[in-house]
Amino acid sequence: METFFGLLGIVMLVFGILQIILFFKVWRMTNDIHIIKKHIHPDKNYAIREINKNNPNIEGILFDMLYEDMDKAVMDGRGEYEFVRENYRPLYKKAGIVFPAVFENINSDSDWYNVFVK
């Protein structure tokens, strides 16, 4: 009986250590997700950095960011198309790029679907 409790104690100790290791691994993984999220959907500070670095692909970066934010506005059903456009106009101006006409004409969900889905 004494060996059973000794073995049970060792198993519980190993299990406890593994739980602690798992906790820190999950914690680290959540930090990695935040980094991945910023990389996949960069914030406006990223765009400003790329503009200041004179990135030759800044037009594509800004277009992709604007597309993602407009798509999010459509999917959320908020209809904040003008708000999204006004957030990106200063970035386009700072980069010296003409604001894309395709986004100028989007004022409803049906406009979005006609331009980008059909």
Buried (B, 14 or more C-beta within 10 A) or exposed (E): EEEEEEEEEEEEEEEEEEEEEEEEEEEEEEEEEEEEEEEEEBEBEBBBEBBEEEBEEBBEBBBBBBBBBBEEBBEEEEEBBEEBBEBBEEBBEBBEBEBBEBBEEBEEBEBBEEEEEE
